[in-house]
């Protein structure tokens, strides 16, 4: 079951990345966000768009490539990062 923030992130990702396929109604919060197993069908270019959108909307900074890889592992890791780094 998705948290309110995870649900908000699903909507933001679908809108930001203009997903061709709509994700499942209730995607797993631990499913990969990027790559072939992603319920969103996202690639590395989408990852950049998500980082920019998150930084703008939640006023958080996702700095290095290594950090962004960890943060964008799943909806859960992205939501946890935002909760821990909101200004």
PESUL-V779056 format. One line per field, one symbol per residue. phi: phi as a letter, one per 40 degrees, with the letter a starting at -180 (. if undefined). psi: psi as a letter, one per 20 degrees, with the letter a starting at -180 (. if undefined). burial: b if it has 24 or more other ideal C-beta (glycine too) atoms within 12 Angstrom, else e. A space follows every 50 residues. Layout:
# PESUL-V779056
phi->???
psi->???
burial->???
This chain:
# PESUL-V779056
phi->.ccccccccdcccccccfdcbccddbcccbcdcbhcccccgcbcccdccc dccccccbfbbbcccccccccccadcccccccccbcc
psi->pqrgghgghgggggggilpgpqrqhmqpijqphqahipiikqahhhgghg gggghggjlqooerhgghgghjgrgghggggghijq.
burial->ebeebbeebbebbbebbebeeebeeebebebbbbeeebbbbbeeebbebb bebbbeebebebeeeeebeebbbbbbbbbebbeeeee
